[in-house]
Each structure stands twice: as structure tokens, then as C-alpha cells.
């Protein structure tokens, strides 16, 4: 079972990462590069106010062009394998109905938990967009993902109102609490930032559907191959 | 009788194995996602910069 989960996650992660990187490279990544020209050009850019920013000359960063794209592919691969591992861990509770269609549903659940819910409080931010304190944002993001996953789980798998109602509360809780306030000024045009947010959410949906489809297909296939679909 | 005594431990083993696999998947998945999306190390941040923004991990 361990081998089956990890092998499926690696293969699904690789396929999803290659496809999403190709898609990003013609959609959202040109937008990131364009936004960076505003960031660099901004005369009032204050590095001390928010966080240590990444464009200082002394720190290593990938060279523009192919190298930068390869690191993005690598990071996308890491994210895709991580998401696939979590998704397949969920699939193991759902073995009798294992299918690509079911995988897509799990992918959409991941999209809701990891993309939609956090986006309500922290809209996907283009570089240079006004943002909250980074640590506060990460903490809120993490809490939102955990609570949304628990809430969605209660809502979908709970048989009675006694499970479903707390599920709704868990889903709403991070938004009633509220995301941390924005503390910096935007350096990019609003229209560009809005396009970025919309694009990021749509690509997030595509990414999760790819991960759900490939994970479930490969995980099911590996089960057939070992002939242990029933008891593992 | 004999078949009963051999089936029971096999089922228990399969369940233990599944739980172990789930826990490992959760741990490794979380660790990988943390490195890609959250780690403060500047080289890691710079390498994963475009991914963090594109996938909407909170980033500066």
C-alpha cells in the first residue's frame, strides 16, 4: 500500500506538473514577469516595512529564462506530489468507488479547500500587490485549509445533521474570523492584479482536476497490477 | 476452523498497513508542500517564487 500510494503520487505529480507548467508558461507567468517591471520601477518600494523581499542582488536566484522555468517546473512537481499524496490518502477511504470520475470529485474538493476557501480572504496575489504580513497570512491560510478540509469532510461524509451542521460552521469559521489586514501598498495596476487573481483560481481548478484524474487512474491501475484492489 | 484462524490476522495486517500508508502519505505530503509553499529559506523561496504566486500560496 505504501508503495502503491507513493508511486501513484509521483507519477500523477509528474504528469500534472508538466501540463500545468506548460499552461502557466503561456498564461500566468508572463503576467508575473510583467508585474515585476512595476515592482522594480517603483521609486517608493520600502524593503524594511514588510518582509525581506527576494530581489536583493546578494541572494541566489535562478537565472532568467530556461533556468527559472525549470525551477518553476520543479516546484510545481513538488506541489503536485504533495497534493497527490494528500488526495490519495483521502482516496483510500473511498476504495469501493474508486474511478477517474471519483478522482475528479476529490480533485474538486482539493480545489475548494486549497484554492477557493483561502482565496476568499487572501486573493491570489501578483508580485507587488498590497499584502498582509507574510507570517500572519501563512498562519491564516494554514488554519483555513485545515478547517475547510475538516468542514467539507463533515458535510460530505456526515450522515446526519449532527455532523453536517458543524461542517458548515467549520467552513465558515476562518471567514468569520477574517483574514489578516493588508499592510503594504500596491505597486501594480489594479486591472493586472485582478486578471492575475482570476487566472490563478482558474489554473488552480485545472491543476486539481489533473491531479485528481491522474492520481485516481494510476492508483487504481497499480491496485489492479498487484491484484490487491480488494484488501489494500 | 483453520481458515478462520488464518484469515483474521491477515485482515488486521491489511488494515494496519493501510493506516501506516495513510499516515506516511499525510506526513510526506505536508512536508513537501511546506517546503514548496512556505519555507523561509531565501534560495528555496526564489526557486519556488513563480509557483508560490501562481498557486496562491501566501508570498510577500
Contacts between the chains, C-beta under 8 A, distances in Angstrom:
chain1	res1	chain2	res2	distance
A	1	B	17	5.0
A	1	B	18	5.5
A	1	B	20	7.7
A	1	B	21	4.0
A	2	B	17	7.6
A	2	B	20	6.8
A	2	B	21	4.6
A	2	B	24	5.9
A	4	B	21	7.7
A	5	B	21	5.2
A	5	B	24	7.6
A	5	B	25	5.0
A	6	B	24	7.8
A	6	B	25	7.4
A	6	B	28	7.5
A	9	B	25	7.2
A	9	B	29	7.7
A	24	B	50	7.6
A	24	B	54	5.4
A	28	B	53	7.9
A	28	B	54	4.9
A	29	B	50	5.8
A	29	B	54	7.0
A	32	B	50	5.6
A	32	B	53	5.7
A	32	B	54	7.2
A	50	B	60	6.6
A	51	B	60	5.0
A	52	B	42	7.4
A	53	B	60	5.9
A	54	B	42	6.8
A	54	B	45	5.8
A	54	B	46	5.1
A	54	B	49	6.0
A	54	B	60	7.2
A	59	B	42	4.6
A	59	B	43	7.0
A	59	B	46	6.6
A	60	B	42	7.4
A	60	B	43	4.8
A	60	B	46	6.5
A	61	B	43	7.7
A	61	B	46	3.8
A	61	B	47	7.7
A	61	B	49	7.6
A	62	B	46	6.7
A	62	B	47	6.0
A	68	B	50	7.1
A	71	B	47	4.2
A	71	B	48	7.2
A	71	B	50	7.9
A	72	B	48	7.8
A	72	B	50	4.5
A	72	B	51	5.4
A	72	B	54	7.9
A	74	B	47	7.1
A	75	B	36	5.2
A	75	B	47	6.3
A	75	B	48	3.8
A	75	B	50	7.5
A	75	B	51	3.6
A	75	B	52	7.5
A	76	B	51	5.3
A	76	B	55	7.8
A	78	B	32	5.2
A	78	B	33	7.7
A	78	B	35	6.6
A	78	B	36	4.1
A	78	B	48	7.6
A	79	B	32	7.7
A	79	B	33	6.5
A	79	B	36	4.8
A	79	B	37	6.8
A	79	B	51	6.2
A	79	B	55	5.9
A	81	B	29	7.7
A	81	B	32	5.8
A	82	B	28	7.8
A	82	B	29	4.6
A	82	B	30	7.3
A	82	B	31	8.0
A	82	B	32	3.8
A	82	B	33	3.7
A	82	B	36	6.7
A	83	B	29	7.3
A	83	B	33	7.1
A	84	B	29	7.7
A	85	B	25	4.4
A	85	B	26	7.4
A	85	B	28	5.7
A	85	B	29	3.3
A	85	B	32	7.3
A	86	B	25	7.1
A	86	B	26	6.7
A	86	B	29	4.4
A	86	B	30	7.7
A	86	B	33	7.9
A	88	B	25	6.2
A	89	B	21	8.0
A	89	B	22	4.8
A	89	B	25	4.1
A	89	B	26	5.4
A	89	B	29	7.1
A	92	B	18	6.0
A	92	B	21	7.0
A	92	B	22	5.8
A	115	B	56	6.5
A	118	B	56	6.9
A	119	B	56	6.4
A	122	B	56	7.4
A	122	B	58	5.9
A	124	B	53	7.5
A	124	B	56	3.5
A	125	B	53	6.9
A	125	B	56	7.3
A	125	B	58	7.9
A	125	B	59	7.0
A	126	B	53	6.8
A	127	B	53	6.1
A	127	B	60	7.7
A	131	B	58	7.8
A	131	B	60	6.4
A	132	B	58	7.9
A	134	B	58	6.3
A	134	B	59	7.3
A	134	B	60	5.7
A	137	B	58	3.7
A	138	B	38	5.8
A	138	B	58	4.8
A	140	B	58	7.8
A	141	B	57	7.3
A	141	B	58	4.9
A	200	B	53	7.6
A	200	B	54	6.0
A	200	B	55	7.3
A	200	B	56	5.1
A	201	B	56	7.6
A	203	B	54	6.5
A	203	B	55	8.0
A	204	B	55	6.5
A	204	B	56	6.6
A	207	B	55	7.2
A	231	B	10	7.8
A	231	B	11	7.3
A	231	B	14	4.7
A	232	B	14	6.2
A	232	B	17	7.0
A	232	B	18	6.6
